[in-house]
């Protein structure tokens, strides 16, 4: 049932002892041996790597599995051997472009999704296929054009069947039980199919009533269906085109915001990732999402114990602040509180730190905004910048921080916060002579923003920087071998 069980069985020689049963004369024995391998290899690198090299009667296991996939074998056997090969492929033991995957496993799983299979088989086929193609764009493209799969999956939403069939009560009960599972499987497979390719996403969205189905899926009673629907939506929300059209037409943000209220973490993580995409500046949903209390919700996510939720909360706020009007920026700062901002800037995870710096950089853009924010939060922001430039951080983090300083240096009144802070000026000077060209460039942006002749007080600023020895460094840098540094 889990990795610990797999390891114990593996260490006690399960693979070698069960392998020869795959060629038993009894179908039942062959089948049980196959089932055993399908659970042993699932998400298990060690088992998968071993299985590839095991042979029985001079034939390697993958070849035996491929024989068991053939159309003339019982469905149960085809499905289970496809699961074994899928696990081995996902573990990296078989390449994704290996003919046994491309020409055998993938077509077999697509066959399992067709109308003439039993409901249980269709669920298992779709879920296994979703797992097989989840991370590989070539397999996604291949699956999407095999046997009209995208249209075939639309049929998964048509259960329980029509009223006329209700005479058979047992059958109805069976259909109802599987209706949830079918929808969950279809959403999962659509999510995998649309993970990377724009054309496939377009085809999925153009399938009959697809957006309505996803929207309905977001409010289903079954948590598994809700999670799968959110995953499907997340996959499709990676498309700029769809965010501007279908997502807008169906006001997807409404049910999504609802899902974000008191959902379990696994749903929250995917739903908040989707929200990040809906908050990009070109997305028409941005306005209504803001009005429905998103800032408050996202600020609370940044305080989560769960790392993925902290990252998504701050990331969504960063997207929201990009080219936003001053009111939104002020609301974000108010919602976050300076205390929380500091908390995020000292987060142990570098992703949280980078997104928080990205947020600051987006907040501090366009002059009136820079001056306004620095007049209210200047002291704390300068403190945060100092902290990071003094800390043990990687080049990207320091570069982002120097870019924030360059933005502050672009303000009219905000400039003074840098000019009156000798500590920060010394740091800018230090980074101008750093060994890394990115940091040198970022530091020079700070200087150039401080010295524009046409701006008031430029003479005094130039004099102060000259006295600090900045001109000498600039002379030295103009001889640099790096053309960017030279020009700057």
N, C-alpha and C positions, 0 to 999 in steps of 0.2 A: 504493500500500500504506500510505501514511501522509500526514499533513498536508503534509509537504514536497513530496511528489509532486503532491498536489492543487494546491498553490500554484503550482508551476512550470507545470503544465498550464493552470491558470486564467489566469496571467499571459501565456501565449502564445495566448490567445484560443480555448481549447478549447470553451468554452460556445457562443460564437457560431458557430464552425465546424462543430460537431457537431449543433446544434439542428435544422438543416434536413433532416438525415438521418432524423429521427423520422417524416417523412412520405414517405420513399422508397417506391417501388413494391415493393421487395424486402423480404420479411419478415425475412430474415437481417440486412439492413442496419439496419432499424428496431430489431431486437432488440439488436444490438451497440451502437447509439447509446444505447438505454435503459440497458443494463448500465453503459455508461461513466458516464452521469449518476448511476446509483445509487451508484457508488463515489466519484465526485467530490463528491457532496453529503453523504456520510456524516459526521456530526459536524463539518460545515464551514459556519460561519455565512456567510462571504463568498460561497461558491458558492450556498448556498441562497437568500440574499437576491437574488442576481442572477437565478437561475432563474425566480423568481416573475414577473419583469418582462420576460422574453424572449418574443417572439411569433414564430410561424412561420405564414406565410400568413394573417396577421390573427387568429391564435388563440394565446392565452397558453399557455405550457408546462403549468401545472397542469391546464388544461382538456384538453390533449392526453393527459396522464397519466391523467386520470379516464376518458377514452374507452378507454384501453388496459386499464383495470381491469375492463371489463364482462365479464359471464359468458360471452359468446360468443367471447371472445378466448382464445388458447392460455394454459394455466395459467402457463407460464414468463413470458409477457408480463404477465399479471395480477399475479403476485408481484413482478416487478421494478419495475413502475410503482408498486405499493403501497409498495415500499421507498423509492423516490424521494420520494413524498409524505410518508412517515413521517419521513425525514431533514429535509425542509423544515419539517415541523411541529415537530420537536424543536428545530430551530435557531431557532424563533420566526418563521420567514418566513410560515408559515400558522397562523392561530389554531386552538386545539384545538377550538373550537366551530364551525369552518367546516364547512358541509355536505359539502364534498369529503372531509373527514376522518370526520365522524360518520356520514354516510349512504353513503359509498362505500368509503373506505380500510379503516375498522375492520370493516365486515361482510365485505369481501373477505378480510381476513386471518383472520377467524374461520372462514370457509368453508374456508380452506386447512388448518385443523386437523381437518377431519372424516375419518371412517374411510375414505371412498372416494378419498382422495388418496394419492399415493405417499408412502413414508416420508420421502424427502428433502424433499418439498413440505411435509409436516406439520412437519418440524423448522424449516424456514425460515419458515413461516407463524407458528409459535408464537414463535420468537425475535424476529421483526420486530414482532409484536403486543406482546410483553413490553416492547420498547423504546419503542413508540408510547405506551403507557399508563402507563409507569413513574412519571411525576411528576404525573399529572393525575387527580384523584379522580373527576371526572365521566366521563371515558373509562373508568376502571376499573369504575365502576358499570354503564356502558352495555355494556361487553364481557361483564361477568359475567352479564347477562341475555339475551345474544344466543345463539340456537341451543343452549341448554344447554351452554355452553362448559365450565363447571367439571366436569360429568360426562364430557363428551367427552374432556377431557384425561386422565381416569383411564385411558383406553384406551392411553395412551402407555406405560404400565408393563407392558403384556401381551406384550412382544416379548422374545426370539424366540418365534414362535408355537408351537402345540402339537406334540407329538411326531409325530403322524400326517403332518405336512407335511414331515418330515425327508427323505422320499424325494428331494426336490429339494435337493441339496447346495448348489448355487449360491445358491439362495434363502435357505437357512439362513445361509450366510456373510454374505450381504447384510443379513439381519435382525440378526445379531449385531453387525455393524459399526454398524448404526444404532440398536441398542438403547440404547447409551450416549448417543448424540446425542438420542434421543427423550426419555430421562429428564431429561437436562440441560435441554432446551427446556421440558419440562413444569414442572420446578421453577422455572425462570426466570419463566415466565408466571404460575404460582401466586404467586410472590413479588411480582410487579408488581400482580396483581389484589388481593392482600391488604394492600397497603402502607398503606392509610388507613382502610378501611371495616370496622367491626366485624362487620356482617352477612355481608359477603363472606368474612371469615376463618372465621366459624362454618360457612358452607357448604363451604368448602374442607376444613376439618377433619372435617366429617361425611361427606365423600366416602369411598367404600370404602377401608378400611385406610390412609388417608392418613398418619397418624402413623407407622405401621410402615414405610411406604415412605420417609418422610423419614429415620427412624432408620437404615434400611438404606443409604440414600443417603450418610449421613455416613461410612460405612466402605467405600465402593466403591473399587476400585483406580484408577479414572479420576479424576484431580485435578479435571477440569472438572465432573464429576458431583458430587463432594464440595462444590466451591465453590457450585454451584447449589443443592444441598440445604441448605447452611448459610444461603444467602441467603433461601431459602424459610422456613426455621425462624426466622430473624431477623424477617422480615416478620410471621409469625404470633405471635412472642413480644411484639409490641406490645400484645397483648390481655390485659387483666387477667383476664378471664373464662377464657381458654384457659390462662394460666399456672397458674390454680388447679385446672383440671380435666384436660384432655387431656395437658398437659405433665407433670403429676404422674403420671397413670395410666401413661404410657409411659416414665417415668424418663429423659426426654430428656437430662438433665444428664450422664448417664454417657457416652454416645457423644460428647457435646459436649466434655467434659473431655479425652476421648481425642484428639479432633481438634486440641485446643489444644497437644498435645505435638508439638514439632518440625514444625509445619506451615509452609508458605511464607507470607510476609507477607499476600498478598491473602486467604488463608483466615483467617489469624489476626485480621485487622481485623474481618471480619464475625462470626467466632465469638466474639470478645471483646465485640463490641457486643451479641450475643445473651446472653452471660453477664451483662452489666450488667442486662438486663431480668430475668433469672432470679434476680438477687440483691436485687430490690426486697423491702421488708419483708413484703409480703403473699404473696410467692411461697413455696409449701411446699418448693420445691427448695433453699431457702437453706441449711438445715441440712446435708443430705448433701453439698452442694457444698463447704461449709466443711471437712467431715471428709475430703474427698478431696484436700486440699492446695491449695485455691484461693488462699489468702493468698500462699503462696510464689510461685505462678505469676503472680499479678497484680503482686506487688512487682517481679518480674523484668521484666514488661512496661513498668513505669514507667521502666525504664532504657533502653528501646529507642531507637534512632536514629530510628525511624519515628514521626512525630508522632501519627498516628491511634492507634497502639498505646499511646503514652504517655497520651493522653487516655483511652482505654478502660480502661487499667489503673487509673488513679487514680479514674476515674468508678465503676468496679465496686467499688473499695475504699470509696468514699464511700457507695454504696448499702448496702454490707455493714455499715458502721459505724452506720447509722441505727437508733436505738433498740436497739442490740445490747447484749449483756451485757458486763460488764467484761473477762472473759477474752478475748473476741474483740477488743475494742479494744486490749488489751495486746499480743495476738498481732500485730495490724496494725502497731502502733508498733514492735514488735521486728523484724518482718519488713522494714519499710521502712528502719529506721535513721534517726537524726536527720540524718545526713549527706545521705541521699537526700531527706529531707523538704526540707532547705534547697535542694538541687539543684532540686527541683520548684518551690519558691517563687521561684526566680530564673529559671525557664524563660522563654524569650522569647515563648512562645505564651500568650495571655491565657486560652484555654480550660483549659490545663493548670493555670495559676495559680488560676483560679476553682474548679476541681474540687478542687484541693489544699486551698484554704481551706474548701470545703464539707466535705471530709473532716475537717479540724481541728475545724470547728464541730460535726459529728456526734460526734466523739470526746469533745469537751468538753460533754457534756450530761448531765443529772442529777447532783446534788451530789456523792455519794460518788465518782463517776467523775471529776468535775472535780478534786476534791481529790487523788485517787489519781494521776491523770496529771500534774497540776502538781507533785506532790511528787517525781516522778521525772524529768520532762522540763521543769519550769517555766522554768528558766533559758533553755534553747534556744528554747522557744516564745515567751517574752517578747522574745527577741532577734529572732526572725522577724517578730513583729508590729511591732516598732519599725522594722525594715528596710522593711517594706511601707508603713507610714504615712509614712515619710520619702521613699519613692521616687516616681518619676513614674508614677502609675497612674491608671486611670479611676475614675469615681465608684463603679461596681459593686464593684470590687476593694476600695476603701477601706471601703465600707459593710460588706461581708462581714467585713473585718478588725475593724472596730469591733464587729460582732455577736459575734465570737469573744471580744473583750475583755469584752463584757457578760456572756457565759457564764462567763468566768473570775471576773468580779466577783460571780457568783452562788454561787461555791464558799464553803465555810465558812473553810477555811484558805487557799485559793487567793487570796482577796481581798487578803491581805497583800502578795502579789507585785506588785499594782498600787499599793497604798497606800505601799509603800516605794520605788516607782520614780518619782521626780519627773519624769523625762523623759516617761514615759507619761502621767502626770497632766496635764502641760502640753499634751500632744497632745490629750487628751480635751477640755480646756478650749478649745483652738484650734478643734476641730471643732464645738463647741457654737455658735460664732459664725461658722461657715462660711456661704457663700452658698447651699449646696445643702441643702434641707430634709431629704432622706434621711439625709445625714451628721449633721445636727444631731440628728435623732431617735435615730439609733444611738448617738451620743455620750451622749445623755440617758439611754438605757437603762443605760449603764455607771454613770452617777451614781446613778440610782435603785436599782440593785442594791447599791451601796456603802453606802447610808444608811438601810436599813430599821431602824426603832427597836427592833424586838423582837430584833434579832440582837446578839450579844455584841460589845462594842467599837464600837458604832455612834456613841456620843457622840464618841469621839476622832476617828473618821473624819469625822463632820460638822464638827467644829471645824477639822480640817485643810483640808477643802474650802472652808469659809467663809473661812478666812484666804487662800485662793488667789483669792478673788473669784468663786466659782461662784454664790453667791446673787444677786449683782448681775446676772450674765448671765441667771439664771432669771427675775428680775424683768422684765428687758428682753424676754425671749422670751414672757412671759405676755401681752405686748401684741401678739404677732405676728399677722399677717393669716392665717397658715396655721392652720386649726382644730386639726389634729393636734398641731402644736407647742404651741399654746396649752394644750390639755388635758393634755399630757404634763408 
